[in-house]
Amino acid sequence: MSVTDAENSLKTVLKRFYFQDYVVNGKDFFTSLEEESAVTTSTSRNKSRNLKIKIKEVLHPCYGLYVWPSAPVLAQYVWYNREMLTGKVVLEVGAGVALPGIVAAKVGAEVFLSDTEFLPQCLEHVSENISLNNLDSSKITIIAITWGFFSSQLLSLKPVDVILGSDCFYDTKDFEDILVTVVFLLKQNPIAQFWCAYQERSSDWTIEHLLTKWSLSCEEVPLANFDADSAEIGGSTMPGCHTVHLLVIKLKEL
């Protein structure tokens, strides 16, 4: 079933997300920094102080056609660290509706949005969300990447600086395939990072042994560090009561 067919038979929802500068002692972050003479905003930070994103989702059994609870958390992390991404190459894996990747494109990154070639409706849907947000097609590209498969599109991809993934660690059978793909990409640029948000579903599920096997380091970033310790992020009702973690994964230093 194509996205168009799905929309004709199932409910379509347009969600709006709003990201803005955080506040320190009652003042926006830019003002606080200027008063402390810590940063020159005109040269070192993205000047945009707020961002509005539209995401169309289809209430369809296909996982990739609606927003998952981890996506706003990762999008908030992207927004919070936007000065790091301007001019960088970013790839979102398992993009689905691509909220974090679209935020990255909006703050000045060159973005590749990917999902599996076996779900073409997801790739089609990503294209619609790109159009909804008036993105420059020269700065954002849709490609098919299936975890664990070394396709021509994966092999020909330019080195990336940041890999994004939200709720990729959903089905345990996919965990190693995800990390195999990530390791391949990190080895093309050894200082690259994988920013990953995932919803805790079982205390028995872990990737620790796979991180060791593939020589990866992992740091959990407290949600409070980037104003994501809230049940409502970006003006949405997510992540709600769900427990979400934000990880930064890198190659271990030799």
N, C-alpha and C positions, 0 to 999 in steps of 0.2 A: 504494500500500500504506500503510495506517495504521500508527501506532506499535504498536498492539496486535497487528496482523497480523505486523509485523516481529518483535515479541518472541516470538510463537508459533513462528516459523520460524527465528529467528536467536538467537545467544547474547546474553544481557543481562548486563551487569556493573555492580555497584554499587561505585563508587570513593569513597574517603574522603580528604579533604584536611584537613590540620591546619596552622593558621597561628598563630604565637606571637610574642611580643616578642623582638626580637633582643638580643644580648648585647654589652656593652662592658666589656673588662677583667674578664671573669668575672662581671659583674653585669648583671641585666636592665636595659634602657634606662630604664625608669621610675625604678628605684633610683638609677641614675647621675645622672639629671636632678635628682632630689630632693636628692641630696647636694650638687650644684653650685648648687642654688637657681635653676636656669635656667627651670624650668617648674612651674606649679602644676597637678598632674595632675587635681585635682578639678574644675577649671573649663575647662581648655583642651585636654584630650585625651580621646578615647574611653576609658572606664575598662576595657573588656574587654581582658584580656591574652592570650587565646587564643580560637581559633575553629575549629569543626569543621563541615565542609561535606560533604554527601552528593551525589554526582552519579551518576545512572543513565545508562549509555550502551548503545547497541545497535550491535553490530558489523554494520553495514549499509552498502551502497555510498553512501548519502546522506551527504554531508560533515558535516552538522550534527548527527549523532546520537552522536558520540563526542568525547572530549577530545583536542585537538590540542596539540602541544608548547609552543606560545606561551601557551596559556591559563593555566597555573600561574604563569608569569612575570608576566603582567599582573595576575593575582589577587594575587600577592605585592606588586606595586607599589600596588595599591588598599589592601591591608591596611596596608602601611607608611605610606601617606599618609591613613589613615582619618580623622584629625582634620580634614582638609580637606574631607571629604565629608559629614560629619554635617549634615543639613538641606538638602543641595544636591540639585539635580535631575540625574540621571545617565541617559544613554541608552547601551545597548550595541547596536552595529550588528553584523549577522551573528552573532548571539549563539550559535547552535548550542545546546550544552548549558548555556551561560550561567554558567559558573563565575565569571568576574570580576564580572558583574552581580549575582550572588547574594551574593558577598562584599560588594559595595557596599551592597546592601540590608541586610545583617546589621549593618553598621557605622553605619546610620542615614540613608542617603540615600533619597530618593524615586527609584525606579528604573523605567525603561521598558526592556523587553527586546524587541528586534526581530529579525526575520529576514524573508526574502523571502516574499511572498504566494504564490509559485509552489512553495513547499515547505511546505505546511500541516502535514506530519508533524513538521517541526522546531518549529513553534509549539506543537503538541500536546505534544511532548516537553518543551519548556521548562516548560509548565504542571505536568508531573509532577515536575520537579526543584524547582519552587517549593514544591509540597506536601511533598516529602521533607524540606525544610529549615524547615518550619513558619513560613513568612513571612507577615506581615500583608498580606492582599490589598489593603488600602487604600494600601500603600506600594510596591507593585510591580505593573506593568501590562504585558501582552503586546500588542504592536502589530505590524502587517505593514509593513515598509519594504523596498522593493527599490531597490538602489543605482541612481541615475540616473533614477528615476521620481518625479515629484512627486505622490504620491497624497494623498487627503484626510487620511489619518492623519498623514502627514508635515507637511502644511500646517497642520494644526490642533494640532500638538504644541506644548506650552508651551516657552519658551526653556530650554535646558539649560545646565548649568554645566560638565559633563564628558561627553565622548563616549568610549566604550570600544570597542576593536576588537582582537581577537586573530586572527592568521592570515587577515585579510581580504585582504592582498596576496598572493594565491596564484596567480591566473590573470591574466596581463598584460592581457587584454581587459577586465578589470573595474577596473583601477587608476583610470582617470579617472572612471568612474561613482562609485566610492567617494568620491573627493575632491570631486566636484561635490555630492554629498549632504552631505558634511562642511562644505564652504564655505557651503552654504545654512544649515545649522544654526548655524555660528559667526557668521554675519552677524545672526542673531536675538539673539545675546549676544556682542558683540565681545571680551569678556574670557574667553570659554569656551576650553577646551582639548580636543584630541583625543589621548587616551593610546592608543598603538598598539604592540602587540608583534607581531613577525613573524619567521618562520623564514627564514634565508638559504638560498636554493635555487640561485641562480645569480648570479655576480658581474656578469652582463650585465643583470640586472633592476634597474631604478632608477625612483624616482618624482621624482628631482631636477628634471627638466624640467617635470613637472606641478606641483610646488610653486611653481616660478617663474611658470608660466602663471597659476596661481590665487592668486598673491600670498600664499603661505603661508610661514611660517618653521618650521624644524624643528630640534629639539635632541635628540641621542641621549643617553640617560641610562645611564651605566655600570651594569651589573648589580650590581657590588659595592656601589654606593651604597644598594641596598635589599635586600641579602642574597639576591640571586638568582643569584649566580655559582656555582651548584652544579648538578650533574647531577640532583639529587633535591630538588624543592621541594614543600613542603606534605605531606611524607611519601609523595610519589608517586615514580615512576621517571622523571619528566619534568622538564626537557626532554631528559634523557639526553645523547647526544653531539651533539645538534643545536645549531647556532649560532643564537641568538635575540637580536634587538635590541629595545630599548624606545625609542620615539620620543614626544616631546611636540610636537604640531603646533598652531600658532596662526595667526591672521591676522597678516600683517605690519603693523607700526605705520606709519601714514602720516606 
